Amino acid sequence: MLNRLAPGSCVINTTRAEVMDYKALAVAVAERGLRVGLDVFPDEPSGGEAEFQAAILKAGGVVYGTHHIGASTGQDRNAIAQETVRIVKEYMRNGHVANCVNLCERSRARYVVVVRHRNRPGVLAHTLNEISHAGVNVEEMANVICAGAESACAQIKLAGPLSDDVLARIRNGNPHVVGVTFSTVPA
């Protein structure tokens, strides 16, 4: 890959030393005038203090190196800590992880069962148990409590359909279930 770069190109590695061949990089710096910025090096010491001189820094040409935490300051550590606390508090308050980067872009859910119920223990356990015994996976779920906290509405999105028998067991198997509807998820 280094040989495909135009002479004088910039190469920056701030990930891990193992992702790059540093011997080949030193040759490319000397022969092709690549300009390099690094904050990771092979065989760098793992401790906080040690003498270290990376061979790539002696390759000639333009090679800049900083230690991996060269941009770390007290201010940024405080900001990171404050943001972490904010995210945890937000999760505890509403169950959503702020800034989550690995959420499913589009759910596999193709069906939805809506269970209107009295807000009592066991209704959701009963409903999920019936869905589980049917061998259908829950993809997404929300249970909204209505004003006064006496009633609620659970919307459960599913990967597969539920039979009429399963829907009847959900509807009739718990005295606090008020109503059940089943439909396909709009595309």
C-alpha positions as CSV (number, residue, x, y, z in Angstrom):
1,M,0.0,0.0,0.0
2,L,2.9,2.4,0.8
3,N,4.2,1.9,-2.8
4,R,0.8,3.0,-4.2
5,L,1.1,6.4,-2.5
6,A,2.4,9.4,-4.5
7,P,5.8,10.6,-3.5
8,G,5.5,13.2,-0.7
9,S,2.2,11.8,0.6
10,C,1.4,12.0,4.2
11,V,0.9,8.9,6.4
12,I,-0.6,9.2,9.8
13,N,-1.0,6.2,12.3
14,T,-2.7,6.9,15.6
15,T,-4.3,3.4,15.9
16,R,-1.9,0.6,16.8
17,A,1.7,0.0,15.6
18,E,0.7,-3.5,14.4
19,V,-1.4,-2.1,11.6
20,M,1.7,-0.9,9.7
21,D,5.0,-2.3,8.6
22,Y,7.4,0.2,10.1
23,K,10.4,-1.2,8.3
24,A,8.7,-0.7,4.9
25,L,7.5,2.7,6.1
26,A,11.2,3.8,6.9
27,V,12.2,2.7,3.4
28,A,9.3,4.6,1.8
29,V,10.3,7.7,3.8
30,A,13.9,7.5,2.6
31,E,13.1,6.6,-1.0
32,R,9.8,8.3,-1.8
33,G,9.8,11.3,0.6
34,L,6.7,10.2,2.5
35,R,5.9,12.5,5.4
36,V,4.8,10.7,8.5
37,G,3.0,11.5,11.8
38,L,2.9,8.8,14.4
39,D,1.9,8.4,18.0
40,V,2.2,4.6,18.2
41,F,5.4,2.6,17.7
42,P,6.5,-1.0,17.7
43,D,8.2,-2.2,20.9
44,E,7.3,1.0,22.8
45,P,7.5,0.6,26.6
46,S,4.3,-0.3,28.4
47,G,5.1,1.7,31.5
48,G,4.5,5.3,32.1
49,E,8.2,6.3,32.1
50,A,11.1,4.8,30.1
51,E,13.8,5.9,27.7
52,F,12.7,5.0,24.2
53,Q,13.9,5.9,20.7
54,A,11.9,4.6,17.8
55,A,13.9,3.5,14.8
56,I,11.5,5.1,12.4
57,L,12.4,8.5,13.8
58,K,15.9,8.0,12.5
59,A,14.7,7.2,8.9
60,G,15.5,10.6,7.6
61,G,13.0,12.8,5.8
62,V,10.0,14.2,7.7
63,V,8.8,11.9,10.5
64,Y,7.1,13.4,13.5
65,G,6.4,11.3,16.6
66,T,4.5,11.9,19.8
67,H,3.6,9.5,22.6
68,H,0.2,7.9,22.3
69,I,-1.4,10.1,24.9
70,G,0.4,13.2,23.7
71,A,-2.9,15.1,23.5
72,S,-4.1,14.0,26.8
73,T,-4.6,16.8,29.3
74,G,-6.2,17.3,32.7
75,Q,-9.0,19.3,31.0
76,D,-9.9,16.6,28.5
77,R,-9.8,13.9,31.2
78,N,-12.3,15.9,33.3
79,A,-14.5,16.5,30.2
80,I,-14.5,12.7,29.4
81,A,-15.4,11.9,33.0
82,Q,-18.2,14.4,33.1
83,E,-19.6,13.1,29.8
84,T,-19.4,9.5,31.0
85,V,-21.4,10.5,34.1
86,R,-24.0,12.3,32.0
87,I,-24.4,9.2,29.7
88,V,-24.8,6.9,32.7
89,K,-27.4,9.2,34.3
90,E,-29.3,9.5,31.1
91,Y,-29.3,5.7,30.7
92,M,-30.5,5.3,34.3
93,R,-33.3,7.9,33.7
94,N,-34.7,6.6,30.4
95,G,-33.0,3.4,29.4
96,H,-31.3,4.8,26.3
97,V,-27.6,4.9,25.7
98,A,-26.6,8.3,24.4
99,N,-24.1,8.3,21.5
100,C,-24.3,4.5,21.0
101,V,-22.5,3.7,17.8
102,N,-23.4,0.1,17.2
103,L,-27.2,0.1,17.1
104,C,-29.0,-1.9,14.4
105,E,-29.7,0.5,11.6
106,R,-32.9,-1.4,10.5
107,S,-34.6,-3.9,12.7
108,R,-35.5,-7.4,11.4
109,A,-39.0,-6.9,12.9
110,R,-41.7,-7.6,10.5
111,Y,-44.6,-8.0,12.9
112,V,-45.9,-6.1,15.9
113,V,-48.2,-7.2,18.8
114,V,-49.7,-4.5,20.8
115,V,-50.9,-5.4,24.3
116,R,-53.1,-3.0,26.2
117,H,-53.1,-3.9,29.9
118,R,-53.6,-2.8,33.4
119,N,-50.2,-1.8,34.9
120,R,-49.8,-4.8,37.1
121,P,-46.9,-7.3,37.7
122,G,-46.7,-10.3,35.5
123,V,-48.5,-9.0,32.3
124,L,-45.3,-8.6,30.3
125,A,-43.7,-11.8,31.7
126,H,-46.9,-13.7,30.6
127,T,-46.8,-12.1,27.1
128,L,-43.1,-12.6,26.6
129,N,-43.3,-16.2,27.8
130,E,-46.0,-17.0,25.2
131,I,-43.9,-15.3,22.5
132,S,-40.8,-17.3,23.6
133,H,-42.7,-20.6,23.6
134,A,-43.8,-19.8,20.1
135,G,-40.1,-19.6,19.1
136,V,-40.4,-16.0,17.9
137,N,-37.7,-13.5,18.7
138,V,-38.5,-10.0,20.1
139,E,-36.6,-7.4,18.1
140,E,-37.8,-4.2,19.8
141,M,-40.1,-3.4,22.7
142,A,-41.6,-0.4,24.5
143,N,-44.1,-0.4,27.4
144,V,-45.7,3.0,27.9
145,I,-47.4,3.7,31.1
146,C,-50.5,5.9,30.9
147,A,-51.4,8.9,33.1
148,G,-52.4,7.7,36.6
149,A,-50.2,4.6,36.2
150,E,-53.2,2.3,36.1
151,S,-52.9,1.2,32.5
152,A,-50.2,0.7,29.9
153,C,-49.6,-0.3,26.3
154,A,-46.8,-2.6,25.3
155,Q,-45.6,-2.5,21.7
156,I,-43.5,-5.6,20.9
157,K,-41.9,-5.9,17.4
158,L,-41.2,-9.5,16.3
159,A,-39.1,-11.2,13.8
160,G,-41.8,-13.7,13.0
161,P,-45.6,-14.0,13.1
162,L,-47.7,-15.3,16.0
163,S,-50.4,-17.8,15.4
164,D,-54.0,-17.2,16.4
165,D,-53.6,-19.7,19.2
166,V,-50.6,-17.8,20.7
167,L,-52.5,-14.5,20.4
168,A,-55.5,-16.1,22.2
169,R,-53.2,-17.3,25.0
170,I,-51.8,-13.8,25.4
171,R,-55.3,-12.3,25.4
172,N,-56.9,-14.8,27.8
173,G,-54.0,-16.0,29.9
174,N,-53.6,-13.0,32.3
175,P,-56.6,-11.2,33.8
176,H,-54.9,-7.8,33.4
177,V,-54.7,-8.0,29.6
178,V,-57.3,-5.7,28.2
179,G,-56.7,-6.1,24.5
180,V,-54.3,-7.5,21.9
181,T,-53.8,-6.5,18.3
182,F,-51.4,-8.0,15.8
183,S,-50.2,-6.6,12.5
184,T,-47.3,-6.4,10.1
185,V,-44.7,-3.6,10.5
186,P,-45.1,-1.0,7.8
187,A,-42.2,-1.1,5.4
